[in-house]
Amino acid sequence: MIRPLIILTLIVFISGCSENNQKETLLSSSIPDQESWNSTIFMTREGKKRAVIRSGHLSNYESKAKDEKREFNKLISTLIRTNAPPIEKEEAIEELRGKYSDYFGEVDLRIASLKELSEIQKTANSKFKKIINTSILDEKVEADFYSTEERHMSNLKSEMAYVYGDTKKDSMLAIGNVVVVSDSGVTLFTDSLMWNSIDSLITTDDTVMFITENNDTLKGVGFQSNADLTHYKFYDASGVTDRTYE
């Protein structure tokens, strides 16, 4: 399991509030628990360096996510308890609707079965866990990827990224004008890209433009590759080349 080491090169602010929105729902307020500037995250697996990620600004929402997870579970547990007073259940429903509606969607909590409530709780706790272990990078994001032998493979730049740590598959989601340049001379352009630490695969469901070492241009929607862009797969692909053939 990767344990990200975060170097905070300026100052860290600790706050009682926190939250933000990404492609997935984070929390409801906007002030992070921690912020740092010009930060570096080292990601390792089995003692080997797999990625070095830098950004101009980093934030996370761990403390608030833990607080909201406790509050959410207390409210859901009130609904699950068969002996809870009706007025207590009604108050719990109103709080859940006001603050946590993203976690149960269109489900009517007044008539939801115990099975439905348990599933809502399980799904929400999974989301809270991800938030707790997420660092949000939103300025001049740059990442270097390494092989299992710690050989440099490629460099990534993007407008922002989410680094998910302390999970079975630690990973990074890069978003916005993503450019990957491999040491093999290949360049990849896309809007979002996921990298995971286990097999160092990079994947995206977005539109991709891929320029090979021979200056051939390939395009597609959906892409998967190793981190040095030497073994890749396109979906719905097309391409052009400037090379001439006799």
MITI-419177 format. One record per residue (C-alpha): x, y, z; residue number from 1; residue in one letter. Coordinates in steps of 0.02 Angstrom, whole numbers, padded with zeros to 5 digits. Last residue first. Example, Ala and Ser with C-alpha at 12.3 -4.5 7.8 and 13.67 -1.06 7.14 Angstrom:
// residues 2
<node><X>00684</X><Y>-00053</Y><Z>00357</Z><seq>2</seq><type>S</type></node>
<node><X>00615</X><Y>-00225</Y><Z>00390</Z><seq>1</seq><type>A</type></node>
// end
This chain:
// residues 246
<node><X>00346</X><Y>00153</Y><Z>-02603</Z><seq>246</seq><type>E</type></node>
<node><X>00280</X><Y>00224</Y><Z>-02439</Z><seq>245</seq><type>Y</type></node>
<node><X>00279</X><Y>00404</Y><Z>-02386</Z><seq>244</seq><type>T</type></node>
<node><X>00275</X><Y>00461</Y><Z>-02204</Z><seq>243</seq><type>R</type></node>
<node><X>00168</X><Y>00609</Y><Z>-02156</Z><seq>242</seq><type>D</type></node>
<node><X>00048</X><Y>00498</Y><Z>-02059</Z><seq>241</seq><type>T</type></node>
<node><X>-00135</X><Y>00507</Y><Z>-02010</Z><seq>240</seq><type>V</type></node>
<node><X>-00242</X><Y>00414</Y><Z>-01883</Z><seq>239</seq><type>G</type></node>
<node><X>-00410</X><Y>00347</Y><Z>-01827</Z><seq>238</seq><type>S</type></node>
<node><X>-00465</X><Y>00256</Y><Z>-01669</Z><seq>237</seq><type>A</type></node>
<node><X>-00633</X><Y>00205</Y><Z>-01596</Z><seq>236</seq><type>D</type></node>
<node><X>-00546</X><Y>00130</Y><Z>-01444</Z><seq>235</seq><type>Y</type></node>
<node><X>-00357</X><Y>00139</Y><Z>-01432</Z><seq>234</seq><type>F</type></node>
<node><X>-00235</X><Y>00019</Y><Z>-01348</Z><seq>233</seq><type>K</type></node>
<node><X>-00056</X><Y>00052</Y><Z>-01295</Z><seq>232</seq><type>Y</type></node>
<node><X>00111</X><Y>-00032</Y><Z>-01266</Z><seq>231</seq><type>H</type></node>
<node><X>00258</X><Y>00089</Y><Z>-01277</Z><seq>230</seq><type>T</type></node>
<node><X>00175</X><Y>00236</Y><Z>-01191</Z><seq>229</seq><type>L</type></node>
<node><X>00303</X><Y>00243</Y><Z>-01047</Z><seq>228</seq><type>D</type></node>
<node><X>00165</X><Y>00232</Y><Z>-00917</Z><seq>227</seq><type>A</type></node>
<node><X>00083</X><Y>00076</Y><Z>-00990</Z><seq>226</seq><type>N</type></node>
<node><X>-00065</X><Y>00112</Y><Z>-01101</Z><seq>225</seq><type>S</type></node>
<node><X>-00254</X><Y>00125</Y><Z>-01112</Z><seq>224</seq><type>Q</type></node>
<node><X>-00361</X><Y>00241</Y><Z>-01218</Z><seq>223</seq><type>F</type></node>
<node><X>-00541</X><Y>00293</Y><Z>-01247</Z><seq>222</seq><type>G</type></node>
<node><X>-00602</X><Y>00401</Y><Z>-01389</Z><seq>221</seq><type>V</type></node>
<node><X>-00472</X><Y>00400</Y><Z>-01527</Z><seq>220</seq><type>G</type></node>
<node><X>-00340</X><Y>00493</Y><Z>-01622</Z><seq>219</seq><type>K</type></node>
<node><X>-00172</X><Y>00442</Y><Z>-01694</Z><seq>218</seq><type>L</type></node>
<node><X>-00044</X><Y>00561</Y><Z>-01765</Z><seq>217</seq><type>T</type></node>
<node><X>00115</X><Y>00493</Y><Z>-01844</Z><seq>216</seq><type>D</type></node>
<node><X>00267</X><Y>00597</Y><Z>-01798</Z><seq>215</seq><type>N</type></node>
<node><X>00385</X><Y>00446</Y><Z>-01806</Z><seq>214</seq><type>N</type></node>
<node><X>00405</X><Y>00447</Y><Z>-01614</Z><seq>213</seq><type>E</type></node>
<node><X>00215</X><Y>00437</Y><Z>-01607</Z><seq>212</seq><type>T</type></node>
<node><X>00091</X><Y>00578</Y><Z>-01580</Z><seq>211</seq><type>I</type></node>
<node><X>-00067</X><Y>00526</Y><Z>-01487</Z><seq>210</seq><type>F</type></node>
<node><X>-00225</X><Y>00630</Y><Z>-01479</Z><seq>209</seq><type>M</type></node>
<node><X>-00355</X><Y>00567</Y><Z>-01356</Z><seq>208</seq><type>V</type></node>
<node><X>-00541</X><Y>00597</Y><Z>-01331</Z><seq>207</seq><type>T</type></node>
<node><X>-00597</X><Y>00547</Y><Z>-01157</Z><seq>206</seq><type>D</type></node>
<node><X>-00623</X><Y>00375</Y><Z>-01080</Z><seq>205</seq><type>D</type></node>
<node><X>-00448</X><Y>00378</Y><Z>-01005</Z><seq>204</seq><type>T</type></node>
<node><X>-00317</X><Y>00255</Y><Z>-00945</Z><seq>203</seq><type>T</type></node>
<node><X>-00138</X><Y>00254</Y><Z>-00882</Z><seq>202</seq><type>I</type></node>
<node><X>-00070</X><Y>00090</Y><Z>-00818</Z><seq>201</seq><type>L</type></node>
<node><X>00068</X><Y>00087</Y><Z>-00688</Z><seq>200</seq><type>S</type></node>
<node><X>00023</X><Y>-00094</Y><Z>-00639</Z><seq>199</seq><type>D</type></node>
<node><X>-00009</X><Y>-00065</Y><Z>-00455</Z><seq>198</seq><type>I</type></node>
<node><X>00016</X><Y>00123</Y><Z>-00445</Z><seq>197</seq><type>S</type></node>
<node><X>-00133</X><Y>00183</Y><Z>-00544</Z><seq>196</seq><type>N</type></node>
<node><X>-00141</X><Y>00324</Y><Z>-00670</Z><seq>195</seq><type>W</type></node>
<node><X>-00305</X><Y>00403</Y><Z>-00728</Z><seq>194</seq><type>M</type></node>
<node><X>-00312</X><Y>00531</Y><Z>-00868</Z><seq>193</seq><type>L</type></node>
<node><X>-00421</X><Y>00679</Y><Z>-00911</Z><seq>192</seq><type>S</type></node>
<node><X>-00435</X><Y>00804</Y><Z>-01053</Z><seq>191</seq><type>D</type></node>
<node><X>-00314</X><Y>00721</Y><Z>-01176</Z><seq>190</seq><type>T</type></node>
<node><X>-00147</X><Y>00743</Y><Z>-01264</Z><seq>189</seq><type>F</type></node>
<node><X>-00014</X><Y>00605</Y><Z>-01276</Z><seq>188</seq><type>L</type></node>
<node><X>00165</X><Y>00626</Y><Z>-01336</Z><seq>187</seq><type>T</type></node>
<node><X>00286</X><Y>00486</Y><Z>-01385</Z><seq>186</seq><type>V</type></node>
<node><X>00475</X><Y>00504</Y><Z>-01384</Z><seq>185</seq><type>G</type></node>
<node><X>00525</X><Y>00346</Y><Z>-01289</Z><seq>184</seq><type>S</type></node>
<node><X>00554</X><Y>00450</Y><Z>-01132</Z><seq>183</seq><type>D</type></node>
<node><X>00367</X><Y>00480</Y><Z>-01132</Z><seq>182</seq><type>S</type></node>
<node><X>00278</X><Y>00647</Y><Z>-01142</Z><seq>181</seq><type>V</type></node>
<node><X>00105</X><Y>00655</Y><Z>-01062</Z><seq>180</seq><type>V</type></node>
<node><X>-00004</X><Y>00809</Y><Z>-01086</Z><seq>179</seq><type>V</type></node>
<node><X>-00168</X><Y>00837</Y><Z>-00993</Z><seq>178</seq><type>V</type></node>
<node><X>-00257</X><Y>00997</Y><Z>-01039</Z><seq>177</seq><type>N</type></node>
<node><X>-00377</X><Y>00982</Y><Z>-00890</Z><seq>176</seq><type>G</type></node>
<node><X>-00388</X><Y>00839</Y><Z>-00766</Z><seq>175</seq><type>I</type></node>
<node><X>-00263</X><Y>00715</Y><Z>-00693</Z><seq>174</seq><type>A</type></node>
<node><X>-00333</X><Y>00573</Y><Z>-00586</Z><seq>173</seq><type>L</type></node>
<node><X>-00199</X><Y>00492</Y><Z>-00480</Z><seq>172</seq><type>M</type></node>
<node><X>-00194</X><Y>00319</Y><Z>-00404</Z><seq>171</seq><type>S</type></node>
<node><X>-00172</X><Y>00207</Y><Z>-00254</Z><seq>170</seq><type>D</type></node>
<node><X>-00254</X><Y>00039</Y><Z>-00289</Z><seq>169</seq><type>K</type></node>
<node><X>-00287</X><Y>-00049</Y><Z>-00124</Z><seq>168</seq><type>K</type></node>
<node><X>-00312</X><Y>00120</Y><Z>-00041</Z><seq>167</seq><type>T</type></node>
<node><X>-00201</X><Y>00233</Y><Z>00064</Z><seq>166</seq><type>D</type></node>
<node><X>-00187</X><Y>00372</Y><Z>-00065</Z><seq>165</seq><type>G</type></node>
<node><X>-00296</X><Y>00449</Y><Z>-00200</Z><seq>164</seq><type>Y</type></node>
<node><X>-00211</X><Y>00596</Y><Z>-00285</Z><seq>163</seq><type>V</type></node>
<node><X>-00334</X><Y>00712</Y><Z>-00372</Z><seq>162</seq><type>Y</type></node>
<node><X>-00263</X><Y>00820</Y><Z>-00510</Z><seq>161</seq><type>A</type></node>
<node><X>-00264</X><Y>00994</Y><Z>-00584</Z><seq>160</seq><type>M</type></node>
<node><X>-00212</X><Y>01093</Y><Z>-00738</Z><seq>159</seq><type>E</type></node>
<node><X>-00109</X><Y>00951</Y><Z>-00810</Z><seq>158</seq><type>S</type></node>
<node><X>00070</X><Y>00898</Y><Z>-00846</Z><seq>157</seq><type>K</type></node>
<node><X>00136</X><Y>00720</Y><Z>-00857</Z><seq>156</seq><type>L</type></node>
<node><X>00315</X><Y>00657</Y><Z>-00876</Z><seq>155</seq><type>N</type></node>
<node><X>00366</X><Y>00483</Y><Z>-00932</Z><seq>154</seq><type>S</type></node>
<node><X>00467</X><Y>00326</Y><Z>-00899</Z><seq>153</seq><type>M</type></node>
<node><X>00603</X><Y>00362</Y><Z>-00770</Z><seq>152</seq><type>H</type></node>
<node><X>00683</X><Y>00199</Y><Z>-00714</Z><seq>151</seq><type>R</type></node>
<node><X>00643</X><Y>00154</Y><Z>-00534</Z><seq>150</seq><type>E</type></node>
<node><X>00663</X><Y>-00033</Y><Z>-00569</Z><seq>149</seq><type>E</type></node>
<node><X>00473</X><Y>-00054</Y><Z>-00547</Z><seq>148</seq><type>T</type></node>
<node><X>00457</X><Y>00084</Y><Z>-00678</Z><seq>147</seq><type>S</type></node>
<node><X>00445</X><Y>00269</Y><Z>-00641</Z><seq>146</seq><type>Y</type></node>
<node><X>00319</X><Y>00408</Y><Z>-00675</Z><seq>145</seq><type>F</type></node>
<node><X>00355</X><Y>00595</Y><Z>-00661</Z><seq>144</seq><type>D</type></node>
<node><X>00210</X><Y>00709</Y><Z>-00618</Z><seq>143</seq><type>A</type></node>
<node><X>00173</X><Y>00894</Y><Z>-00646</Z><seq>142</seq><type>E</type></node>
<node><X>00026</X><Y>00997</Y><Z>-00586</Z><seq>141</seq><type>V</type></node>
<node><X>00043</X><Y>01184</Y><Z>-00614</Z><seq>140</seq><type>K</type></node>
<node><X>-00092</X><Y>01233</Y><Z>-00489</Z><seq>139</seq><type>E</type></node>
<node><X>-00241</X><Y>01132</Y><Z>-00429</Z><seq>138</seq><type>D</type></node>
<node><X>-00186</X><Y>00981</Y><Z>-00331</Z><seq>137</seq><type>L</type></node>
<node><X>-00319</X><Y>00898</Y><Z>-00222</Z><seq>136</seq><type>I</type></node>
<node><X>-00260</X><Y>00765</Y><Z>-00099</Z><seq>135</seq><type>S</type></node>
<node><X>-00378</X><Y>00621</Y><Z>-00068</Z><seq>134</seq><type>T</type></node>
<node><X>-00374</X><Y>00496</Y><Z>00076</Z><seq>133</seq><type>N</type></node>
<node><X>-00520</X><Y>00564</Y><Z>00176</Z><seq>132</seq><type>I</type></node>
<node><X>-00619</X><Y>00591</Y><Z>00016</Z><seq>131</seq><type>I</type></node>
<node><X>-00599</X><Y>00408</Y><Z>-00033</Z><seq>130</seq><type>K</type></node>
<node><X>-00654</X><Y>00349</Y><Z>00138</Z><seq>129</seq><type>K</type></node>
<node><X>-00805</X><Y>00464</Y><Z>00130</Z><seq>128</seq><type>F</type></node>
<node><X>-00855</X><Y>00388</Y><Z>-00036</Z><seq>127</seq><type>K</type></node>
<node><X>-00844</X><Y>00210</Y><Z>00032</Z><seq>126</seq><type>S</type></node>
<node><X>-00940</X><Y>00265</Y><Z>00186</Z><seq>125</seq><type>N</type></node>
<node><X>-01077</X><Y>00334</Y><Z>00074</Z><seq>124</seq><type>A</type></node>
<node><X>-01094</X><Y>00172</Y><Z>-00023</Z><seq>123</seq><type>T</type></node>
<node><X>-01107</X><Y>00067</Y><Z>00135</Z><seq>122</seq><type>K</type></node>
<node><X>-01232</X><Y>00185</Y><Z>00218</Z><seq>121</seq><type>Q</type></node>
<node><X>-01342</X><Y>00189</Y><Z>00064</Z><seq>120</seq><type>I</type></node>
<node><X>-01335</X><Y>-00001</Y><Z>00054</Z><seq>119</seq><type>E</type></node>
<node><X>-01384</X><Y>-00015</Y><Z>00237</Z><seq>118</seq><type>S</type></node>
<node><X>-01530</X><Y>00104</Y><Z>00209</Z><seq>117</seq><type>L</type></node>
<node><X>-01590</X><Y>00003</Y><Z>00060</Z><seq>116</seq><type>E</type></node>
<node><X>-01581</X><Y>-00159</Y><Z>00159</Z><seq>115</seq><type>K</type></node>
<node><X>-01673</X><Y>-00081</Y><Z>00306</Z><seq>114</seq><type>L</type></node>
<node><X>-01811</X><Y>-00033</Y><Z>00185</Z><seq>113</seq><type>S</type></node>
<node><X>-01840</X><Y>00147</Y><Z>00130</Z><seq>112</seq><type>A</type></node>
<node><X>-02014</X><Y>00215</Y><Z>00168</Z><seq>111</seq><type>I</type></node>
<node><X>-01969</X><Y>00379</Y><Z>00253</Z><seq>110</seq><type>R</type></node>
<node><X>-01800</X><Y>00388</Y><Z>00167</Z><seq>109</seq><type>L</type></node>
<node><X>-01877</X><Y>00409</Y><Z>-00004</Z><seq>108</seq><type>D</type></node>
<node><X>-01734</X><Y>00361</Y><Z>-00119</Z><seq>107</seq><type>V</type></node>
<node><X>-01707</X><Y>00489</Y><Z>-00259</Z><seq>106</seq><type>E</type></node>
<node><X>-01520</X><Y>00512</Y><Z>-00229</Z><seq>105</seq><type>G</type></node>
<node><X>-01453</X><Y>00431</Y><Z>-00070</Z><seq>104</seq><type>F</type></node>
<node><X>-01278</X><Y>00504</Y><Z>-00051</Z><seq>103</seq><type>Y</type></node>
<node><X>-01305</X><Y>00667</Y><Z>-00145</Z><seq>102</seq><type>D</type></node>
<node><X>-01444</X><Y>00710</Y><Z>-00021</Z><seq>101</seq><type>S</type></node>
<node><X>-01317</X><Y>00728</Y><Z>00120</Z><seq>100</seq><type>Y</type></node>
<node><X>-01342</X><Y>00902</Y><Z>00192</Z><seq>99</seq><type>K</type></node>
<node><X>-01523</X><Y>00953</Y><Z>00190</Z><seq>98</seq><type>G</type></node>
<node><X>-01600</X><Y>00785</Y><Z>00151</Z><seq>97</seq><type>R</type></node>
<node><X>-01496</X><Y>00698</Y><Z>00284</Z><seq>96</seq><type>L</type></node>
<node><X>-01540</X><Y>00831</Y><Z>00412</Z><seq>95</seq><type>E</type></node>
<node><X>-01726</X><Y>00818</Y><Z>00372</Z><seq>94</seq><type>E</type></node>
<node><X>-01720</X><Y>00627</Y><Z>00382</Z><seq>93</seq><type>I</type></node>
<node><X>-01632</X><Y>00632</Y><Z>00551</Z><seq>92</seq><type>A</type></node>
<node><X>-01764</X><Y>00752</Y><Z>00619</Z><seq>91</seq><type>E</type></node>
<node><X>-01902</X><Y>00635</Y><Z>00560</Z><seq>90</seq><type>E</type></node>
<node><X>-01815</X><Y>00485</Y><Z>00639</Z><seq>89</seq><type>K</type></node>
<node><X>-01802</X><Y>00576</Y><Z>00806</Z><seq>88</seq><type>E</type></node>
<node><X>-01987</X><Y>00625</Y><Z>00796</Z><seq>87</seq><type>I</type></node>
<node><X>-02032</X><Y>00443</Y><Z>00762</Z><seq>86</seq><type>P</type></node>
<node><X>-01938</X><Y>00381</Y><Z>00918</Z><seq>85</seq><type>P</type></node>
<node><X>-01799</X><Y>00254</Y><Z>00876</Z><seq>84</seq><type>A</type></node>
<node><X>-01850</X><Y>00074</Y><Z>00919</Z><seq>83</seq><type>N</type></node>
<node><X>-01822</X><Y>00001</Y><Z>00745</Z><seq>82</seq><type>T</type></node>
<node><X>-01649</X><Y>00076</Y><Z>00732</Z><seq>81</seq><type>R</type></node>
<node><X>-01607</X><Y>00090</Y><Z>00546</Z><seq>80</seq><type>I</type></node>
<node><X>-01667</X><Y>00270</Y><Z>00536</Z><seq>79</seq><type>L</type></node>
<node><X>-01561</X><Y>00322</Y><Z>00685</Z><seq>78</seq><type>T</type></node>
<node><X>-01414</X><Y>00227</Y><Z>00612</Z><seq>77</seq><type>S</type></node>
<node><X>-01428</X><Y>00336</Y><Z>00456</Z><seq>76</seq><type>I</type></node>
<node><X>-01412</X><Y>00493</Y><Z>00563</Z><seq>75</seq><type>L</type></node>
<node><X>-01265</X><Y>00428</Y><Z>00664</Z><seq>74</seq><type>K</type></node>
<node><X>-01179</X><Y>00365</Y><Z>00506</Z><seq>73</seq><type>N</type></node>
<node><X>-01195</X><Y>00537</Y><Z>00425</Z><seq>72</seq><type>F</type></node>
<node><X>-01127</X><Y>00626</Y><Z>00579</Z><seq>71</seq><type>E</type></node>
<node><X>-00976</X><Y>00511</Y><Z>00592</Z><seq>70</seq><type>R</type></node>
<node><X>-00940</X><Y>00527</Y><Z>00405</Z><seq>69</seq><type>K</type></node>
<node><X>-00961</X><Y>00715</Y><Z>00419</Z><seq>68</seq><type>E</type></node>
<node><X>-00828</X><Y>00725</Y><Z>00553</Z><seq>67</seq><type>D</type></node>
<node><X>-00710</X><Y>00611</Y><Z>00457</Z><seq>66</seq><type>K</type></node>
<node><X>-00736</X><Y>00713</Y><Z>00299</Z><seq>65</seq><type>A</type></node>
<node><X>-00703</X><Y>00872</Y><Z>00397</Z><seq>64</seq><type>K</type></node>
<node><X>-00537</X><Y>00804</Y><Z>00461</Z><seq>63</seq><type>S</type></node>
<node><X>-00477</X><Y>00738</Y><Z>00293</Z><seq>62</seq><type>E</type></node>
<node><X>-00518</X><Y>00884</Y><Z>00179</Z><seq>61</seq><type>Y</type></node>
<node><X>-00360</X><Y>00905</Y><Z>00076</Z><seq>60</seq><type>N</type></node>
<node><X>-00268</X><Y>01045</Y><Z>-00014</Z><seq>59</seq><type>S</type></node>
<node><X>-00118</X><Y>01065</Y><Z>-00127</Z><seq>58</seq><type>L</type></node>
<node><X>-00056</X><Y>01217</Y><Z>-00225</Z><seq>57</seq><type>H</type></node>
<node><X>00088</X><Y>01244</Y><Z>-00346</Z><seq>56</seq><type>G</type></node>
<node><X>00097</X><Y>01060</Y><Z>-00386</Z><seq>55</seq><type>S</type></node>
<node><X>00221</X><Y>00916</Y><Z>-00391</Z><seq>54</seq><type>R</type></node>
<node><X>00198</X><Y>00728</Y><Z>-00409</Z><seq>53</seq><type>I</type></node>
<node><X>00341</X><Y>00603</Y><Z>-00398</Z><seq>52</seq><type>V</type></node>
<node><X>00287</X><Y>00429</Y><Z>-00451</Z><seq>51</seq><type>A</type></node>
<node><X>00338</X><Y>00246</Y><Z>-00434</Z><seq>50</seq><type>R</type></node>
<node><X>00484</X><Y>00252</Y><Z>-00312</Z><seq>49</seq><type>K</type></node>
<node><X>00520</X><Y>00078</Y><Z>-00245</Z><seq>48</seq><type>K</type></node>
<node><X>00501</X><Y>00027</Y><Z>-00062</Z><seq>47</seq><type>G</type></node>
<node><X>00368</X><Y>-00103</Y><Z>-00099</Z><seq>46</seq><type>E</type></node>
<node><X>00267</X><Y>00033</Y><Z>-00186</Z><seq>45</seq><type>R</type></node>
<node><X>00313</X><Y>00217</Y><Z>-00179</Z><seq>44</seq><type>T</type></node>
<node><X>00225</X><Y>00382</Y><Z>-00207</Z><seq>43</seq><type>M</type></node>
<node><X>00319</X><Y>00543</Y><Z>-00170</Z><seq>42</seq><type>F</type></node>
<node><X>00207</X><Y>00697</Y><Z>-00159</Z><seq>41</seq><type>I</type></node>
<node><X>00286</X><Y>00869</Y><Z>-00183</Z><seq>40</seq><type>T</type></node>
<node><X>00215</X><Y>01037</Y><Z>-00131</Z><seq>39</seq><type>S</type></node>
<node><X>00243</X><Y>01212</Y><Z>-00199</Z><seq>38</seq><type>N</type></node>
<node><X>00105</X><Y>01280</Y><Z>-00086</Z><seq>37</seq><type>W</type></node>
<node><X>00014</X><Y>01196</Y><Z>00055</Z><seq>36</seq><type>S</type></node>
<node><X>-00165</X><Y>01188</Y><Z>00117</Z><seq>35</seq><type>E</type></node>
<node><X>-00244</X><Y>01085</Y><Z>00254</Z><seq>34</seq><type>Q</type></node>
<node><X>-00419</X><Y>01066</Y><Z>00323</Z><seq>33</seq><type>D</type></node>
<node><X>-00494</X><Y>01141</Y><Z>00165</Z><seq>32</seq><type>P</type></node>
<node><X>-00622</X><Y>01283</Y><Z>00162</Z><seq>31</seq><type>I</type></node>
<node><X>-00762</X><Y>01260</Y><Z>00036</Z><seq>30</seq><type>S</type></node>
<node><X>-00917</X><Y>01188</Y><Z>00119</Z><seq>29</seq><type>S</type></node>
<node><X>-01025</X><Y>01042</Y><Z>00062</Z><seq>28</seq><type>S</type></node>
<node><X>-00912</X><Y>00890</Y><Z>00045</Z><seq>27</seq><type>L</type></node>
<node><X>-00837</X><Y>00794</Y><Z>-00099</Z><seq>26</seq><type>L</type></node>
<node><X>-00952</X><Y>00742</Y><Z>-00239</Z><seq>25</seq><type>T</type></node>
<node><X>-00862</X><Y>00653</Y><Z>-00382</Z><seq>24</seq><type>E</type></node>
<node><X>-00793</X><Y>00744</Y><Z>-00533</Z><seq>23</seq><type>K</type></node>
<node><X>-00732</X><Y>00867</Y><Z>-00402</Z><seq>22</seq><type>Q</type></node>
<node><X>-00825</X><Y>00970</Y><Z>-00272</Z><seq>21</seq><type>N</type></node>
<node><X>-00759</X><Y>01053</Y><Z>-00115</Z><seq>20</seq><type>N</type></node>
<node><X>-00757</X><Y>01031</Y><Z>00071</Z><seq>19</seq><type>E</type></node>
<node><X>-00683</X><Y>01088</Y><Z>00234</Z><seq>18</seq><type>S</type></node>
<node><X>-00710</X><Y>01172</Y><Z>00401</Z><seq>17</seq><type>C</type></node>
<node><X>-00614</X><Y>01167</Y><Z>00564</Z><seq>16</seq><type>G</type></node>
<node><X>-00455</X><Y>01231</Y><Z>00485</Z><seq>15</seq><type>S</type></node>
<node><X>-00269</X><Y>01191</Y><Z>00491</Z><seq>14</seq><type>I</type></node>
<node><X>-00163</X><Y>01302</Y><Z>00381</Z><seq>13</seq><type>F</type></node>
<node><X>00004</X><Y>01233</Y><Z>00321</Z><seq>12</seq><type>V</type></node>
<node><X>00148</X><Y>01347</Y><Z>00275</Z><seq>11</seq><type>I</type></node>
<node><X>00281</X><Y>01339</Y><Z>00139</Z><seq>10</seq><type>L</type></node>
<node><X>00374</X><Y>01186</Y><Z>00078</Z><seq>9</seq><type>T</type></node>
<node><X>00249</X><Y>01055</Y><Z>00132</Z><seq>8</seq><type>L</type></node>
<node><X>00329</X><Y>00892</Y><Z>00079</Z><seq>7</seq><type>I</type></node>
<node><X>00193</X><Y>00760</Y><Z>00066</Z><seq>6</seq><type>I</type></node>
<node><X>00245</X><Y>00578</Y><Z>00083</Z><seq>5</seq><type>L</type></node>
<node><X>00111</X><Y>00468</Y><Z>00006</Z><seq>4</seq><type>P</type></node>
<node><X>00092</X><Y>00297</Y><Z>00089</Z><seq>3</seq><type>R</type></node>
<node><X>00067</X><Y>00170</Y><Z>-00048</Z><seq>2</seq><type>I</type></node>
<node><X>00000</X><Y>00000</Y><Z>00000</Z><seq>1</seq><type>M</type></node>
// end
